[in-house]
Amino acid sequence: MHPSKICLILWIVIALLAGVCLVVPADGWHIGTLNLRWPTLAKALDLQQDTIITQDSVLIADIIAEETEIDEDAAPAPVTEKPTAPVAAIPPVPTPDTPAIDPRQYLRAFYDALPTARNRQVRVVHYGDSQIEEDRITMVLRERLQGQYGGGGVGLIPLHQTIPTRSLHQSLEMNGTFQTPQGGPQRYIVYGPKSMRLTTGDYGVMGQVAVMNDSVCAGSEDLRLITEPMDNGHSYNYFSQVRLLSHGVKAQVRPRRGGTYTLFNDGIATLPDSTTRCEIRLQGKGMVYGLSLETPTGIIVDNIPMRGSSGTVFTQIQRSELTDFFEDTNTRLIIMQYGGNMIPQTENPSTISGYVKSLRRQVEYLRQCAPHAAILFIGPSDMSKRIDGEMTTNPLIPYMDRLLARMAHDEHIGYWSIYQAMGGYNSMLAWQKRGLAGRDYIHFTRRGADKVGDMLADWLLEIPEFQPVTPTDTLVTQPDTTLTIPTESIQSPLSEGVGGVGSAALQ
């Protein structure tokens, strides 16, 4: 057979397979008790979520818009659902002996640094998934901490905002033209698709880098960045220095009140106190890892969302880049808020168990990079799914919550459970009814995110009386036989290689 005909046949087969991917529902075809599954087109092509353009971007925008539409007194809409497969008990998870160790005991490095914040900078770096996009949750925590211990500015920002925030407006001009969120210099991210990753691990502390190089993106060697607050009256609107994180780049900073300040690479420009707006001219051929709007003293809280990430990417960032930043900025608390992206992908507890084990490696890596910082892990919120025709808590949520609490206890890091702070089992239904969560029963609305931020701040600022904690604290097994999960679709654990709760209940 002629090679061209063979090629044509192959393309026809590929097109037919892609067509099947598009036609088959995400949960497969149900024939009696049999469930026939087919990979989605995204999985077939090995596509991964990115911060720039995803279906989730529209989803989150819709959720935010819902705040003006939701009837807080209306009950969730009834749903119909096919019968679920047989269920099996979730394996028991060891939990701490009573009385449980307050997980804030492991945050002593952070608490010890707070009294020094009036004289020097104390930094908090908040990593997370889409729940913290728009500076949600982080924004409230930042203002609470700065209100009590001083400090100003929003902290780290990327060269160009791909997801606008509630706290700062950024605009980027290249070739005399303002860029869309998808425009500007070529960007690489550690948590994106393979086409947007580097082989060198040269991402910087934000897990991303923008390349100023005309051969890569025409006009990218001369940029104009403008930052201005979304509204006034907040501590994070005011800053007095700009920190540049770059290589091979020069910056000229012009605040609204006049003057020009020049800095290179990892330099710092000292500006007039209470600066709110500035123009930054960047020139050169090099890498921009981010900028920071901050003050030399007080609390600085960075918001670093990673759309679609499960938090298993930190070991792909060069150790030196993380270590240098954490040391130079006196980072005393690293927050990791992940887990929610794993829940919809599986119905198998072994996969969740494998994922939590992989998080241990990430925690250990960050601890090596920031030996003087405490680490706080924040687990996923309650999430609802349709089971037997009703929206109810995904059974894997409380299971993961217990595993994460145990992991945190074993690693001697703090743990805060949003799931428990919301009210526990089926709390998402109440939050959605009150307009605090969206119709996907996963993401918070802005008001809901603000509430979570306040609950986190309340918990974090309630400084405990420290007690001796030894590595030999006894754990006992306390199985929860009331939680069950579907046994269909057995999956393998991931190959990557206790806790407390916040103030409970929805009030």
C-alpha positions in Angstrom: 0.0 0.0 0.0 1.2 3.5 -0.8 2.6 5.4 2.2 0.2 8.3 1.6 -2.8 5.9 1.9 -1.4 4.5 5.1 -1.0 8.0 6.5 -4.6 8.8 5.5 -5.9 5.7 7.2 -4.0 6.6 10.4 -5.4 10.1 10.5 -8.9 8.8 10.0 -8.5 6.3 12.9 -7.1 9.1 15.1 -10.1 11.4 14.2 -12.6 8.6 14.9 -11.0 8.0 18.4 -11.0 11.7 19.1 -14.7 11.8 18.1 -15.4 9.0 20.6 -13.6 11.0 23.3 -15.9 13.9 22.7 -19.1 11.9 22.6 -18.7 9.6 25.6 -19.7 11.3 28.9 -17.0 12.1 31.5 -18.4 9.4 33.8 -18.8 6.8 30.9 -21.8 4.8 29.7 -23.9 3.0 32.3 -25.3 -0.4 31.2 -27.0 -1.9 34.2 -24.3 -2.2 36.8 -21.6 -2.0 34.2 -19.8 1.3 33.6 -17.9 1.6 30.3 -15.4 4.4 30.5 -13.4 6.2 27.8 -10.6 8.8 28.3 -11.5 12.4 27.7 -9.8 14.2 24.8 -7.7 16.1 27.3 -6.4 13.0 28.9 -5.9 11.3 25.6 -3.7 14.2 24.4 -2.0 14.5 27.9 -3.2 18.0 28.3 -2.8 19.7 31.7 -4.5 22.7 33.2 -2.8 26.0 33.0 -3.4 29.3 34.6 -3.9 31.1 31.3 -6.9 29.6 29.5 -8.9 26.7 31.0 -12.6 25.9 31.3 -12.1 26.4 35.0 -11.4 30.1 34.3 -15.0 30.6 33.1 -16.3 28.4 36.0 -14.7 30.5 38.7 -15.8 33.7 37.0 -19.4 32.4 37.0 -19.1 31.5 40.7 -18.0 35.0 41.6 -20.8 36.5 39.6 -23.3 34.3 41.5 -23.0 36.4 44.6 -25.6 38.9 43.2 -27.9 36.1 42.0 -28.1 33.5 44.7 -31.2 33.3 46.9 -29.7 32.6 50.3 -32.9 31.0 51.5 -33.4 28.7 48.5 -32.6 25.0 48.9 -30.2 23.3 46.5 -31.9 22.2 43.3 -32.9 18.6 43.4 -30.9 16.2 41.2 -31.4 12.7 39.8 -28.6 10.2 39.7 -28.1 6.7 38.5 -27.5 4.1 41.2 -24.0 3.9 42.4 -21.7 0.9 42.4 -21.3 -1.3 45.5 -19.4 0.5 48.3 -16.6 -0.5 50.6 -15.4 0.8 53.9 -12.6 3.4 53.8 -9.5 2.1 55.5 -8.8 3.3 59.0 -6.4 6.2 59.5 -4.3 6.5 62.6 -5.0 9.7 64.6 -3.3 11.3 67.6 -4.0 10.2 71.1 -6.2 12.4 73.2 -5.4 15.1 74.1 -4.4 15.9 70.5 -1.4 18.0 69.9 -2.3 21.5 68.8 -0.9 21.7 65.3 0.1 25.3 65.9 2.8 23.9 68.1 4.7 23.2 64.9 4.5 26.9 63.9 6.9 28.2 66.5 9.4 29.6 64.0 6.6 31.9 62.8 5.3 32.9 66.2 8.8 33.6 67.5 9.4 36.0 64.6 6.2 38.0 65.1 7.6 40.3 67.9 10.4 41.3 65.6 8.1 42.4 62.8 8.2 46.1 63.9 11.9 46.2 63.2 12.4 43.9 60.3 10.4 42.1 57.5 8.7 38.8 58.4 7.4 37.0 55.3 4.5 34.5 54.8 4.4 32.7 51.4 1.0 31.3 50.6 1.0 28.6 47.8 -2.3 27.0 46.7 -4.6 25.9 43.9 -7.5 27.8 42.3 -9.2 28.4 45.7 -6.7 31.2 46.3 -6.9 32.8 42.9 -7.7 36.5 42.8 -5.8 36.8 46.1 -8.8 35.2 47.7 -8.3 34.0 51.3 -4.7 35.3 51.3 -6.0 38.9 51.0 -7.9 38.7 54.2 -5.1 36.9 56.1 -2.7 39.6 54.9 -4.7 42.5 56.1 -5.4 40.8 59.5 -1.6 40.1 60.0 -0.5 43.5 58.8 -3.2 45.2 61.0 -1.8 43.6 64.1 2.0 43.5 63.4 2.5 46.2 60.8 3.7 46.0 57.2 2.2 46.9 53.8 2.1 45.9 50.1 0.6 42.9 48.4 4.0 41.1 48.2 5.0 39.1 45.2 3.3 39.7 41.8 4.1 38.2 38.4 5.3 40.3 35.5 1.8 40.0 34.0 -1.4 39.0 35.7 -3.1 36.1 33.9 -5.8 36.0 36.5 -6.8 39.5 37.8 -6.7 39.9 41.6 -9.0 41.8 44.0 -6.2 43.7 45.6 -4.1 45.1 42.8 -4.5 46.1 39.2 -1.6 45.5 36.8 -1.2 46.5 33.2 1.7 45.6 30.9 2.7 47.6 27.8 4.9 46.1 25.1 5.7 47.9 21.8 3.5 50.8 22.9 0.5 48.5 23.2 -1.2 47.2 26.3 -1.2 43.5 26.5 -4.0 41.1 27.1 -3.6 38.5 29.9 -2.4 36.1 27.3 0.0 38.6 25.8 3.5 39.8 26.7 6.8 38.0 27.0 6.9 34.2 26.7 6.0 32.6 30.1 7.0 29.3 31.5 5.3 27.7 34.5 6.2 24.6 36.6 2.5 23.6 37.0 1.5 24.0 33.4 1.4 21.8 30.3 4.6 20.3 29.0 4.9 23.0 26.3 5.2 25.7 29.0 7.8 23.9 31.1 11.6 24.3 31.4 14.1 21.5 31.6 16.3 23.6 33.9 13.9 24.2 36.8 14.7 27.9 36.5 11.3 29.2 37.6 11.8 31.3 40.7 9.9 31.2 43.9 6.5 31.8 42.2 7.0 28.7 40.0 7.0 30.8 36.8 9.3 33.0 34.7 8.8 35.5 31.9 11.5 35.7 29.3 12.5 39.1 28.0 14.1 38.2 24.7 13.1 39.6 21.3 14.1 36.4 19.6 11.5 34.6 21.7 8.8 37.3 21.7 9.2 40.4 19.6 9.4 43.6 21.6 9.9 41.9 24.9 13.2 43.6 25.8 11.5 46.9 26.7 8.4 46.7 28.9 6.3 49.1 30.9 4.4 47.8 33.9 1.9 49.9 35.9 0.5 48.9 39.3 -2.3 50.6 41.2 -4.6 49.5 44.0 -8.1 48.3 43.3 -9.4 50.5 46.1 -8.0 52.5 49.1 -8.1 52.0 52.8 -6.3 48.6 53.0 -2.9 48.0 54.5 -1.8 46.1 51.3 -2.5 49.2 49.1 0.6 51.0 50.6 4.2 50.1 50.1 7.6 51.7 50.3 9.9 49.5 48.3 9.9 47.4 45.1 11.9 44.2 45.0 12.9 42.9 41.6 13.5 39.2 41.1 15.3 38.8 37.8 18.4 37.9 35.8 19.9 40.3 33.2 17.2 42.9 33.6 17.3 46.6 34.6 14.3 48.3 36.1 13.4 52.0 36.6 10.7 52.6 39.1 8.7 55.8 39.1 6.1 56.3 41.9 3.3 58.7 41.5 4.9 61.3 43.8 7.9 61.6 41.5 11.5 60.5 41.4 13.1 57.7 39.5 14.8 54.7 41.2 17.0 52.3 39.3 17.7 48.7 40.2 19.2 45.6 38.6 18.5 41.8 38.9 17.6 41.1 42.5 17.8 44.7 43.6 15.4 46.7 45.9 14.2 50.3 45.2 13.3 52.4 48.3 10.3 54.6 47.6 8.5 57.3 49.5 6.4 55.9 52.3 2.8 55.0 51.5 3.3 54.7 47.8 0.1 53.3 46.1 0.8 53.5 42.4 4.0 53.1 40.4 5.3 52.7 36.9 8.1 50.2 36.3 10.2 50.3 33.1 12.0 47.0 32.5 14.8 46.7 29.9 17.2 44.0 29.0 17.5 40.4 27.8 16.9 38.1 30.6 14.5 36.4 33.0 11.9 38.0 35.2 10.7 35.8 38.1 8.5 38.4 39.7 8.4 41.7 41.6 7.3 42.4 45.1 5.5 45.5 46.4 6.3 45.6 50.1 7.7 47.4 53.1 11.1 46.9 54.8 9.4 46.0 58.1 6.2 44.2 59.2 4.4 41.2 57.7 4.5 40.5 54.0 2.1 37.9 52.7 2.5 36.6 49.2 -0.3 35.0 47.2 0.9 32.4 44.7 -2.0 30.4 43.1 -1.2 27.4 40.9 -4.2 26.6 38.8 -4.8 22.9 38.5 -1.8 22.0 40.6 -1.9 19.4 43.4 1.2 20.7 45.1 3.6 18.1 43.9 5.8 20.5 41.8 8.1 22.1 44.2 10.9 19.6 43.7 11.0 20.7 40.1 12.1 24.2 41.1 15.8 24.8 41.6 16.7 24.5 45.2 19.0 27.6 45.1 16.3 29.8 43.8 14.0 28.9 46.7 16.7 28.9 49.3 18.0 32.3 48.4 14.6 34.0 48.4 13.4 32.4 51.7 16.7 33.5 53.4 16.9 37.0 51.9 13.3 37.8 52.8 13.2 36.2 56.2 10.4 33.9 55.3 9.1 32.4 58.5 5.9 30.7 57.3 5.2 28.7 54.2 1.5 27.8 53.6 0.7 24.9 51.2 -3.0 24.7 50.4 -3.7 21.7 48.1 -5.7 18.5 47.7 -8.9 19.7 46.1 -7.7 18.9 42.6 -7.1 15.3 43.4 -10.7 14.5 44.6 -12.6 14.7 41.3 -9.9 12.6 39.5 -10.4 9.4 41.5 -12.8 7.2 43.5 -10.1 5.0 44.9 -8.6 5.6 48.4 -5.3 4.1 47.4 -4.8 6.9 44.9 -5.4 9.5 47.7 -3.0 7.6 49.9 -0.3 7.6 47.2 -0.9 11.3 46.7 -0.5 12.2 50.4 2.7 10.2 50.5 4.0 12.2 47.5 3.3 15.4 49.5 5.7 14.3 52.2 8.6 14.7 49.7 7.4 18.2 48.8 7.3 19.2 52.5 10.7 17.8 53.1 12.1 19.6 50.1 10.6 23.0 51.2 11.9 22.4 54.8 15.4 21.9 53.3 15.1 25.1 51.3 13.7 27.1 54.3 15.1 25.6 57.5 14.1 28.7 59.5 10.5 28.7 58.4 7.5 26.9 59.7 5.2 25.0 57.3 1.4 25.0 57.5 -0.6 22.7 55.3 -4.2 23.5 54.6 -6.4 20.7 53.4 -9.3 20.9 50.9 -12.8 22.2 51.7 -15.9 20.1 51.8 -17.0 19.1 48.3 -20.3 17.7 47.3 -21.1 15.0 44.6 -24.3 13.4 43.5 -24.9 10.0 45.3 -28.2 8.2 45.0 -29.9 11.4 43.6 -28.7 13.7 46.4 -25.8 16.1 46.8 -23.6 14.9 49.6 -20.0 15.1 50.8 -17.6 13.3 48.6 -16.6 10.3 50.8 -12.9 10.9 49.9 -12.9 14.4 51.5 -13.0 13.3 55.2 -10.6 10.4 54.3 -8.1 12.8 52.7 -8.5 15.2 55.6 -7.5 12.5 58.1 -4.6 11.4 56.0 -3.3 15.0 55.6 -3.6 15.6 59.3 -1.6 12.4 60.0 1.0 13.4 57.4 1.4 16.9 58.9 1.7 15.4 62.4 4.4 12.9 61.3 6.3 15.7 59.5 6.0 18.1 62.4 4.2 20.8 60.4 1.0 22.6 61.1 -2.3 21.5 59.7 -5.6 23.5 59.4 -8.7 21.7 58.1 -11.1 23.9 56.0 -13.4 20.9 55.9 -13.7 20.9 59.7 -13.8 24.6 59.9 -16.7 24.8 57.5 -18.7 22.4 59.7 -17.6 19.0 58.5 -19.9 16.5 56.7 -22.3 18.1 54.2 -21.3 21.6 55.3 -20.8 22.6 51.6 -24.6 22.4 51.1 -25.1 25.0 53.8 -22.4 27.2 52.4 -23.8 27.1 48.9 -27.3 27.8 50.2 -26.0 31.0 51.9 -24.2 32.2 48.8 -20.8 31.4 50.2 -20.0 28.7 47.6 -20.8 28.3 43.9 -23.1 25.9 42.1 -20.2 23.5 41.4 -20.3 22.8 45.2 -16.5 23.1 45.2 -15.3 26.7 44.9 -16.1 29.5 47.3 -17.6 32.8 46.2 -15.8 35.9 47.2 -17.8 36.2 50.4 -17.1 32.6 51.2 -13.4 33.0 50.5 -13.4 36.1 52.8 -15.0 34.0 55.6 -12.4 31.3 55.2 -9.7 33.9 55.3 -11.1 35.3 58.6 -11.4 31.8 60.1 -7.8 31.0 59.2 -6.6 34.4 60.6 -8.6 33.8 63.8 -7.0 30.3 64.2 -3.5 31.5 63.4 -3.6 34.6 65.6 -4.8 32.6 68.6 -1.2 31.9 69.6 -1.0 28.8 71.8 1.1 28.2 74.9 3.9 26.0 73.6 4.4 22.6 75.1 7.2 20.2 74.5 6.6 18.1 71.4 8.6 14.9 70.8 9.0 12.8 67.7 7.7 9.7 69.7 4.2 11.0 70.3 2.0 7.9 70.3 -0.7 7.4 67.6 -3.6 5.1 67.8 -5.9 3.7 65.1 -9.5 5.1 65.2 -11.4 3.7 62.2 -14.4 5.5 60.8 -16.7 2.8 59.5 -19.5 5.3 58.6 -17.7 6.5 55.5 -17.9 4.5 52.3 -16.6 4.9 48.8 -17.5 3.5 45.4 -15.3 0.5 44.5 -15.5 1.0 40.7 -12.6 2.2 38.6 -9.7 0.9 40.6 -6.7 3.1 40.1 -3.0 2.9 41.0 -1.4 5.3 43.5 0.6 8.2 42.1 4.3 7.5 41.4 5.4 10.9 42.8 7.4 10.7 45.2 -2.2 15.9 63.2 -4.1 17.8 63.1 -6.3 20.5 64.1 -9.2 22.3 62.8 -10.3 25.9 62.6 -13.2 27.5 64.4 -16.1 25.3 63.4 -19.3 25.8 61.8 -21.1 28.3 59.6 -22.6 31.1 61.6 
